[in-house]
Amino acid sequence: MSTPLPPSARENILAAVRAGQPTAVPLPAVPAFGGDDSVEKFAGLLASIGGEMVMLASLSELASAVARRYPADYHTASDLMPATVAVTAATGGETLAGIDLAVLRGTLGVAENGAVWLPEANMLHRALPVVAQHLVLVLDRRALVATMHQAYAQIRDVGGYGVFLAGPSKTADIEQSLVIGAHGVRSLTVMLH
């Protein structure tokens, strides 16, 4: 018969943590936040953070609207329109680094801050929305909400990853000079249909 081993330091620490837990209390009720979920509010906020908005009469105008805004020789990745670069979750960094334009579908827009929710399932590759030089997010105008509280209430399943994107990358850390595209896309255009 063997003698039981004394508890390890790890087990002692975990037991002390469990014993010291505060009593569980219910989360507070979150008040209902209202606000303006209009296209005008969203467009204004998006412009104030350096992004642009383009209105499409229908999704069928997407390819021609993109062609008017971006040069034909851009290396483009998209599953919404003809692309020049095929991108999957397994695409290597060298290929991603050469992409000039990504055209992806956003699922939700937030009027209070100009952000667009982009789930991983719509990214083609996790890095694509931040390594492309220019990003176009396509969004149904009926998918606008007023606040982030409303946005989070609508996002039921994040899946593996998702991100709210708002405007092009920018920083003013260095000598208080605004630099666009410092650590991400140089331009962000939201095309509402």
C-alpha positions as CSV (number, residue, x, y, z in Angstrom):
1,M,0.0,0.0,0.0
2,S,1.4,3.4,-0.9
3,T,1.2,6.5,1.2
4,P,-0.7,9.4,-0.4
5,L,1.5,12.3,-1.6
6,P,1.2,15.6,0.1
7,P,-0.6,18.3,-1.9
8,S,1.7,20.2,-4.3
9,A,2.3,23.9,-4.1
10,R,0.2,24.3,-7.2
11,E,-2.8,22.5,-5.6
12,N,-2.4,24.6,-2.5
13,I,-2.5,27.8,-4.5
14,L,-5.5,26.7,-6.5
15,A,-7.4,25.7,-3.4
16,A,-6.6,29.1,-1.8
17,V,-7.9,30.9,-4.9
18,R,-11.1,28.8,-4.9
19,A,-11.7,29.4,-1.2
20,G,-11.2,33.2,-1.7
21,Q,-13.7,33.7,-4.5
22,P,-16.3,36.4,-3.9
23,T,-19.9,35.5,-3.8
24,A,-21.4,35.4,-7.3
25,V,-23.8,38.2,-8.1
26,P,-25.9,38.7,-11.2
27,L,-24.7,41.0,-13.9
28,P,-26.3,44.5,-13.8
29,A,-29.0,45.2,-16.4
30,V,-27.7,47.1,-19.4
31,P,-29.9,50.1,-20.2
32,A,-31.4,50.4,-23.6
33,F,-29.3,52.8,-25.6
34,G,-31.0,54.6,-28.5
35,G,-29.5,56.7,-31.2
36,D,-29.4,57.6,-34.8
37,D,-28.9,54.6,-37.1
38,S,-29.2,56.6,-40.3
39,V,-27.1,56.3,-43.3
40,E,-26.2,60.0,-42.9
41,K,-24.9,59.5,-39.4
42,F,-22.9,56.5,-40.4
43,A,-21.4,58.3,-43.4
44,G,-20.6,61.4,-41.4
45,L,-18.7,59.4,-38.7
46,L,-16.9,57.3,-41.3
47,A,-15.7,60.5,-43.1
48,S,-14.6,62.0,-39.8
49,I,-12.2,59.1,-39.2
50,G,-10.8,59.1,-42.7
51,G,-13.1,56.6,-44.5
52,E,-15.4,57.1,-47.4
53,M,-18.8,55.8,-48.3
54,V,-20.3,55.0,-51.7
55,M,-24.0,54.3,-52.2
56,L,-24.9,51.6,-54.6
57,A,-28.4,51.3,-56.0
58,S,-27.9,47.5,-55.9
59,L,-25.1,45.0,-55.4
60,S,-24.9,44.4,-59.1
61,E,-23.1,47.8,-59.4
62,L,-20.3,46.7,-57.1
63,A,-17.7,45.7,-59.8
64,S,-18.2,48.9,-61.8
65,A,-18.1,51.1,-58.7
66,V,-14.8,49.5,-57.6
67,A,-13.4,49.8,-61.1
68,R,-14.2,53.6,-61.1
69,R,-12.4,54.1,-57.8
70,Y,-9.3,51.8,-58.1
71,P,-6.9,51.2,-61.0
72,A,-7.4,48.2,-63.2
73,D,-3.9,46.9,-62.5
74,Y,-4.5,46.5,-58.8
75,H,-4.0,43.0,-57.4
76,T,-7.5,42.4,-56.0
77,A,-8.8,39.7,-53.6
78,S,-12.5,39.2,-53.3
79,D,-15.3,36.7,-53.3
80,L,-17.9,39.3,-54.2
81,M,-16.6,40.2,-57.6
82,P,-13.9,39.0,-60.1
83,A,-10.5,39.0,-58.4
84,T,-7.0,38.8,-59.7
85,V,-5.6,37.0,-56.7
86,A,-7.1,33.9,-55.2
87,V,-6.9,34.0,-51.4
88,T,-7.8,31.3,-48.9
89,A,-7.0,30.8,-45.2
90,A,-3.9,28.9,-46.3
91,T,-2.5,31.7,-48.6
92,G,1.1,32.6,-47.7
93,G,2.4,35.9,-46.5
94,E,4.3,36.8,-49.6
95,T,1.1,36.6,-51.7
96,L,-0.9,38.6,-49.1
97,A,1.8,41.3,-49.1
98,G,1.2,41.9,-52.8
99,I,-2.5,42.5,-52.5
100,D,-3.5,46.1,-53.3
101,L,-7.2,45.9,-52.8
102,A,-9.5,43.6,-50.8
103,V,-13.3,43.7,-51.3
104,L,-15.1,42.0,-48.5
105,R,-18.6,41.7,-47.1
106,G,-19.3,43.4,-43.8
107,T,-22.3,42.2,-41.8
108,L,-23.1,45.1,-39.5
109,G,-22.4,48.8,-39.5
110,V,-22.4,51.1,-36.4
111,A,-23.5,54.7,-36.9
112,E,-22.0,56.0,-33.6
113,N,-18.4,55.3,-34.7
114,G,-18.4,54.3,-38.4
115,A,-17.3,50.8,-37.6
116,V,-18.2,47.7,-39.7
117,W,-18.3,44.1,-38.2
118,L,-16.3,41.7,-40.3
119,P,-16.5,38.1,-39.3
120,E,-13.6,35.7,-40.1
121,A,-15.9,33.8,-42.5
122,N,-16.0,36.9,-44.7
123,M,-12.3,37.7,-44.6
124,L,-10.9,35.0,-47.0
125,H,-7.8,35.1,-44.7
126,R,-7.5,36.6,-41.2
127,A,-4.7,38.9,-42.2
128,L,-6.3,40.2,-45.5
129,P,-8.3,43.1,-44.0
130,V,-5.1,44.6,-42.5
131,V,-2.4,43.7,-45.0
132,A,-4.1,44.9,-48.2
133,Q,-3.3,48.5,-49.2
134,H,-6.9,49.4,-49.7
135,L,-10.1,47.9,-48.3
136,V,-13.6,48.0,-49.5
137,L,-16.3,46.7,-47.2
138,V,-19.7,46.0,-48.8
139,L,-22.6,46.4,-46.4
140,D,-26.4,46.2,-46.7
141,R,-27.8,49.6,-45.6
142,R,-30.5,47.7,-43.6
143,A,-27.6,46.3,-41.4
144,L,-26.9,49.7,-39.7
145,V,-27.4,50.1,-36.0
146,A,-27.0,53.2,-33.8
147,T,-24.7,52.0,-31.1
148,M,-22.1,49.4,-30.2
149,H,-24.5,48.0,-27.6
150,Q,-27.0,47.2,-30.3
151,A,-24.2,45.8,-32.5
152,Y,-23.0,43.4,-29.8
153,A,-26.6,42.3,-29.1
154,Q,-27.0,41.3,-32.8
155,I,-23.7,39.3,-33.0
156,R,-24.7,35.9,-31.8
157,D,-21.8,33.7,-32.9
158,V,-18.4,35.2,-33.4
159,G,-17.0,31.9,-34.6
160,G,-13.2,31.8,-34.5
161,Y,-12.5,35.4,-35.0
162,G,-14.1,38.7,-36.0
163,V,-13.2,42.4,-35.9
164,F,-14.9,45.8,-36.0
165,L,-13.0,48.0,-38.5
166,A,-13.4,51.8,-38.6
167,G,-11.6,53.9,-41.1
168,P,-8.1,53.5,-42.5
169,S,-5.1,52.8,-40.2
170,K,-3.8,55.9,-38.6
171,T,-1.5,57.1,-35.8
172,A,-0.4,60.4,-34.4
173,D,2.1,59.1,-31.9
174,I,5.2,60.3,-33.6
175,E,5.7,64.0,-33.1
176,Q,1.9,64.5,-33.1
177,S,1.9,64.1,-36.9
178,L,-1.0,62.2,-38.3
179,V,0.1,59.2,-40.5
180,I,-2.4,57.3,-42.5
181,G,-1.7,53.6,-43.2
182,A,0.9,53.3,-40.6
183,H,0.0,49.8,-39.5
184,G,-2.8,48.7,-41.8
185,V,-4.9,49.7,-44.8
186,R,-4.2,53.1,-46.3
187,S,-7.9,53.6,-47.3
188,L,-11.2,52.2,-46.3
189,T,-14.3,52.6,-48.4
190,V,-17.7,51.3,-47.3
191,M,-20.1,50.6,-50.2
192,L,-23.7,50.5,-49.0
193,H,-26.3,48.7,-51.1
